[in-house]
Amino acid sequence: MPQYDYKCESCKRKFTVKLSIIEHEEQDRKHKIKCPKCTSTEVRHLIESVFVTTSKKS
């Protein structure tokens, strides 16, 4: 399941949310993602590096 990084604009805390792609799109669009520390919905999606693993050997 994908992990999405956010930063709360109220308390400045960074946090990670695990959601399916569909759930993430829906919750992000409706501003339902909340900071776990202060419960503010004023959060910003952070673009971080991507880590991908496969079962194939290179």
KEDO-465199 format. One record per residue: residue in three letters; residue number from 1; y, z, x of N, C-alpha, C, O in turn. Coordinates in pm, 1 decimal. Atoms other than C-alpha are relative to their C-alpha. Layout:
<nodes>
<node ala; NUM; <Y; Z; X>; <Y; Z; X>; <Y; Z; X>; <Y; Z; X>>
...
</nodes>
This chain:
<nodes>
<node met; 1; <-117.2; 0.0; 84.9>; <0.0; 0.0; 0.0>; <124.4; 0.0; 90.1>; <129.6; 73.4; 188.8>>
<node pro; 2; <-121.0; 7.2; -82.7>; <344.0; -88.5; 139.0>; <79.8; 130.2; -0.5>; <78.4; 206.3; -97.3>>
<node gln; 3; <-89.5; -115.1; -12.7>; <581.8; 179.3; 260.8>; <142.3; -53.0; 13.7>; <167.0; -149.5; 85.9>>
<node tyr; 4; <-139.6; 41.6; -1.3>; <956.3; 148.6; 206.3>; <85.7; 115.8; 49.6>; <72.4; 229.0; 3.2>>
<node asp; 5; <-87.6; -102.2; -56.7>; <1217.1; 336.4; 406.8>; <135.6; -3.5; -69.1>; <191.8; -109.7; -96.0>>
<node tyr; 6; <-128.7; -15.3; 67.3>; <1531.9; 468.2; 242.5>; <82.6; 104.8; 70.7>; <30.9; 188.3; 145.0>>
<node lys; 7; <-91.6; -104.5; -46.2>; <1836.1; 671.3; 334.7>; <85.2; 42.3; -118.5>; <142.2; -41.2; -188.6>>
<node cys; 8; <-80.0; -55.1; 108.5>; <2009.1; 897.9; 86.6>; <146.9; -2.6; 41.9>; <181.4; 43.9; 150.5>>
<node glu; 9; <-142.6; 5.1; -29.4>; <2384.0; 836.7; 73.0>; <67.2; 135.1; -24.4>; <177.3; 159.0; 25.4>>
<node ser; 10; <-57.6; -132.0; 29.2>; <2445.1; 1190.9; -55.3>; <-25.9; 100.5; 111.8>; <67.2; 162.5; 163.1>>
<node cys; 11; <33.4; -101.1; -101.4>; <2258.5; 1408.4; 195.5>; <-36.2; -60.2; 136.1>; <-62.0; 13.6; 231.2>>
<node lys; 12; <25.4; 73.5; -125.7>; <2194.8; 1141.7; 467.2>; <-143.3; 10.7; 50.9>; <-170.4; -24.0; 165.9>>
<node arg; 13; <139.7; -13.7; -41.3>; <1821.5; 1212.6; 477.3>; <-71.3; -135.2; -9.4>; <-49.2; -211.3; -103.7>>
<node lys; 14; <85.1; 118.7; 4.9>; <1579.1; 929.4; 561.8>; <-134.7; 42.0; -56.8>; <-184.3; 150.6; -27.0>>
<node phe; 15; <130.5; -30.3; 57.1>; <1254.8; 914.9; 365.6>; <-75.8; -128.8; -26.6>; <-17.8; -237.3; -29.4>>
<node thr; 16; <88.8; 113.6; 22.4>; <960.0; 686.1; 297.3>; <-65.3; 12.2; -136.1>; <-105.0; 120.7; -178.7>>
<node val; 17; <62.4; 5.3; 131.9>; <821.8; 578.4; -38.9>; <-116.3; -98.3; 7.3>; <-101.3; -208.4; 60.4>>
<node lys; 18; <116.3; 88.5; 7.1>; <473.1; 430.8; -91.9>; <-13.5; -49.9; -143.2>; <-38.7; 27.8; -235.3>>
<node leu; 19; <10.1; 62.0; 132.3>; <466.7; 188.4; -384.7>; <-57.9; -139.5; 14.8>; <-47.8; -201.3; 120.7>>
<node ser; 20; <41.7; 139.6; -0.5>; <306.5; -139.4; -476.1>; <126.0; -86.4; -0.8>; <234.7; -37.0; -30.8>>
<node ile; 21; <-116.3; 89.3; -2.5>; <535.6; -440.8; -442.3>; <64.3; -8.6; -137.9>; <186.8; -4.9; -149.1>>
<node ile; 22; <-53.1; 8.9; 137.0>; <573.4; -469.5; -820.3>; <71.7; 128.7; -38.2>; <181.9; 124.3; -93.0>>
<node glu; 23; <-63.6; -129.1; 30.7>; <647.1; -96.4; -860.6>; <132.3; 15.1; 74.9>; <231.8; 61.2; 19.1>>
<node his; 24; <-121.9; -12.1; -80.1>; <900.5; -108.7; -578.7>; <112.7; -85.8; -57.1>; <225.5; -38.6; -71.2>>
<node glu; 25; <-102.6; 88.8; 55.6>; <1086.2; -407.2; -724.0>; <57.9; 57.0; -128.9>; <179.2; 55.3; -149.4>>
<node glu; 26; <-44.9; -55.3; 128.1>; <1101.7; -244.6; -1067.2>; <84.6; 126.2; 19.8>; <192.5; 138.1; -38.2>>
<node gln; 27; <-72.3; -125.8; -19.3>; <1210.9; 100.1; -947.6>; <130.1; -19.8; 76.7>; <229.9; 46.4; 48.2>>
<node asp; 28; <-120.5; 27.1; -77.5>; <1460.6; -37.2; -696.8>; <106.5; -65.5; -88.4>; <224.3; -30.7; -80.6>>
<node arg; 29; <-92.5; 70.0; 90.1>; <1618.3; -265.7; -957.5>; <62.5; 95.3; -100.9>; <180.5; 82.7; -133.8>>
<node lys; 30; <-47.6; -94.4; 102.1>; <1650.1; 18.7; -1209.5>; <59.0; 127.8; 60.4>; <93.3; 220.6; -12.8>>
<node his; 31; <-55.8; -116.3; -70.8>; <1776.7; 268.1; -945.6>; <-75.2; 129.0; -34.2>; <-14.0; 232.8; -59.3>>
<node lys; 32; <83.0; -116.5; 32.4>; <1485.0; 505.3; -1012.8>; <-54.0; 71.0; 123.9>; <-120.4; 173.9; 112.1>>
<node ile; 33; <47.9; -64.4; -121.3>; <1410.5; 587.4; -650.7>; <95.4; 113.7; 33.9>; <216.3; 94.1; 45.7>>
<node lys; 34; <-80.4; -120.5; -22.7>; <1528.9; 942.0; -578.7>; <-29.4; 60.7; 136.1>; <-140.7; 51.6; 187.9>>
<node cys; 35; <15.4; -74.1; -124.7>; <1584.4; 1137.5; -263.0>; <-87.2; 122.9; -27.3>; <-61.7; 195.8; -123.2>>
<node pro; 36; <85.3; -117.4; 22.2>; <1309.7; 1402.1; -230.2>; <70.2; 132.7; 29.8>; <24.9; 238.0; -15.1>>
<node lys; 37; <-70.6; -123.8; -35.0>; <1559.9; 1654.3; -90.4>; <102.1; 39.5; -107.3>; <101.8; 153.2; -154.5>>
<node cys; 38; <-109.3; -35.1; 92.5>; <1858.5; 1635.4; -328.5>; <-11.4; -68.2; -136.5>; <71.2; -43.6; -224.4>>
<node thr; 39; <29.1; 75.1; 123.9>; <1718.3; 1408.2; -607.6>; <108.3; -100.0; -40.2>; <111.1; -145.3; -154.6>>
<node ser; 40; <-101.5; 101.6; 27.6>; <2015.4; 1172.6; -584.2>; <-65.5; -137.6; -8.7>; <-163.8; -164.5; 60.3>>
<node thr; 41; <46.6; 138.6; 7.7>; <1957.2; 810.8; -684.2>; <90.0; -92.5; 81.7>; <72.5; -214.4; 79.6>>
<node glu; 42; <-88.1; 77.8; -88.0>; <2230.9; 697.9; -443.0>; <-71.2; -18.6; 133.9>; <-38.7; 46.9; 232.9>>
<node val; 43; <79.4; 23.9; -120.2>; <1983.3; 565.4; -188.4>; <13.6; -145.3; 42.8>; <38.9; -234.0; -38.8>>
<node arg; 44; <-12.6; 134.1; -56.1>; <1992.0; 263.8; 40.0>; <-131.8; -37.2; 66.9>; <-187.1; 40.1; 145.1>>
<node his; 45; <123.8; 50.0; -58.8>; <1687.1; 57.9; 134.1>; <27.6; -38.2; 144.9>; <120.5; -113.8; 173.1>>
<node leu; 46; <-14.3; 31.1; -141.9>; <1648.3; 40.9; 512.3>; <-98.0; -109.4; 37.7>; <-212.8; -109.2; -6.8>>
<node ile; 47; <88.1; 105.5; -49.8>; <1506.8; -265.9; 680.4>; <-48.0; 44.4; 137.8>; <29.5; 51.1; 233.2>>
<node glu; 48; <60.6; -47.3; -124.0>; <1270.8; -144.4; 950.5>; <-97.0; -106.3; 50.7>; <-118.4; -208.5; -14.6>>
<node ser; 49; <98.2; 92.7; -54.2>; <1018.2; -318.6; 1170.3>; <-126.4; 0.8; -86.0>; <-155.8; 98.0; -155.6>>
<node val; 50; <121.2; 16.3; 80.5>; <698.4; -442.8; 1010.7>; <-121.2; 11.4; 91.0>; <-122.7; -43.6; 201.1>>
<node phe; 51; <123.5; -16.7; -74.6>; <352.2; -343.1; 1129.8>; <-113.6; -53.8; -86.2>; <-137.8; -4.8; -196.5>>
<node val; 52; <106.7; 63.6; 76.9>; <62.8; -561.4; 1018.0>; <-130.2; 11.8; 77.9>; <-133.5; -9.4; 199.1>>
<node thr; 53; <131.8; -2.7; -62.8>; <-306.4; -512.8; 1087.7>; <-93.7; -90.7; -77.7>; <-81.9; -105.6; -199.4>>
<node thr; 54; <101.1; 84.5; 63.4>; <-592.6; -747.1; 1017.4>; <-136.9; 40.4; 54.2>; <-147.4; 115.4; 151.3>>
<node ser; 55; <135.2; -30.7; -46.2>; <-966.3; -725.8; 1054.7>; <-46.9; -99.1; 107.0>; <-151.2; -78.6; 169.1>>
<node lys; 56; <37.7; 100.5; -99.5>; <-974.7; -1031.9; 1282.7>; <43.0; 43.7; 139.4>; <149.1; 103.3; 158.3>>
<node lys; 57; <-34.3; -28.5; -139.2>; <-982.5; -990.9; 1657.7>; <68.5; -122.3; 58.5>; <33.5; -235.9; 26.4>>
<node ser; 58; <-70.7; 113.5; -58.4>; <-745.0; -1202.3; 1861.1>; <-65.2; -49.4; 125.8>; <-17.2; -144.9; 186.8>>
</nodes>
